[in-house]
Amino acid sequence: ATTTVRFALKETGPMNLAVFNSLGQKVRVLADGPRSAGVHTVMWDGRDDGGRSVSSGVYFCRMQAGKYEKTQKMLYAR
């Protein structure tokens, strides 16, 4: 199972997009570095940074770009 995360940036610059578990522990970094302004998509395959499959449950996707930060709740089910 994969999840598509879609986001838009108003201006070009550094950004970070990461998945966290319900305990606030970082599970996976989906994107990190400079991105151009516009709409982007990244895929999360339900694996952590070590390549291990995560369990079904609630996860949080946090995007940081400059001073902007947004966290979105996701439900991952296999």
Summary of the structure (lengths in Angstrom):
residues: 78
radius of gyration: 12.4
end to end distance: 6.2
largest distance: 35.2
contacts: 194
relative contact order: 0.32
helix: 0%
strand: 67%
